[in-house]
Amino acid sequence: MALADRLAKPISRVSPQRPAMDTWLDSLTPEDREAVDAALRDRGWASKHLLRELQAEGAPSIAESTFDKWRRDHVAR
């Protein structure tokens, strides 16, 4: 297919993907989710240490900076 033909058919806007951490949270028991939510709000937990603990329990492997941003967004909800 020629470039002109491909460009004549725009690709619709892609909706943003749901964060992997949100999907993981949904897989937890209510008790575990409550504990994770409390830890996310507890500023005594450094993000890098909390991320390491959560990943040891099956949380997705994401960058610390991504986790920190997600944590701030999650707490703000």
C-alpha atoms as one frame of an Amber mdcrd trajectory, in Angstrom:
protein
   0.000   0.000   0.000   1.356   3.398  -0.922   2.071   6.008   1.700  -0.593
   8.294   0.232  -3.197   5.519   0.610  -2.186   4.793   4.227  -2.282   8.468
   5.133  -5.730   8.850   3.578  -7.110   6.513   6.270  -6.286   8.044   9.652
  -5.965   5.778  12.625  -8.454   6.716  15.278  -7.130   8.086  18.523  -5.948
   5.308  20.771  -7.292   5.453  24.286  -4.684   5.315  27.023  -3.988   1.923
  28.475  -4.962   1.210  32.043  -1.928   1.181  34.339  -0.626  -2.319  35.060
  -0.604  -1.513  38.772  -4.372  -0.850  38.698  -4.967  -4.208  37.042  -2.765
  -5.900  39.646  -4.619  -4.164  42.494  -7.906  -5.519  41.133  -6.519  -9.059
  41.379  -5.915  -8.769  45.134  -8.224  -9.879  47.917 -10.109  -7.030  49.574
  -7.904  -7.385  52.672  -4.669  -7.212  50.654  -5.928  -4.327  48.553  -6.794
  -2.378  51.696  -3.282  -3.026  53.050  -1.698  -1.873  49.770  -3.883   1.242
  49.686  -2.831   2.082  53.254   0.851   1.567  52.421   0.539   3.770  49.335
  -0.799   6.598  51.512   1.812   6.059  54.217   4.638   8.509  53.463   6.858
   6.457  55.768   7.275   4.051  52.848   9.862   5.223  50.344   8.505   4.452
  46.879  11.493   2.332  45.881  11.185   0.139  48.992   7.411  -0.186  48.704
   7.707  -1.085  45.025  10.239  -3.787  45.862   7.895  -5.278  48.499   4.907
  -5.202  46.136   6.895  -6.787  43.314   7.931  -9.576  45.680   4.198 -10.256
  46.032   3.521 -10.277  42.287   3.143  -6.624  41.307   4.247  -5.880  37.746
   7.825  -4.940  37.010   7.795  -1.200  36.355  10.333   1.587  36.727  10.573
   3.355  40.069   9.733   6.673  38.410   6.612   5.144  36.847   5.587   3.688
  40.193   6.152   7.016  41.956   3.930   8.853  39.471   1.276   6.122  39.643
   1.422   6.238  43.457   0.846  10.001  43.505  -2.062   9.650  41.052  -3.568
   6.727  42.979  -3.401   8.538  46.321  -5.005  11.632  44.772  -8.080   9.668
  43.637
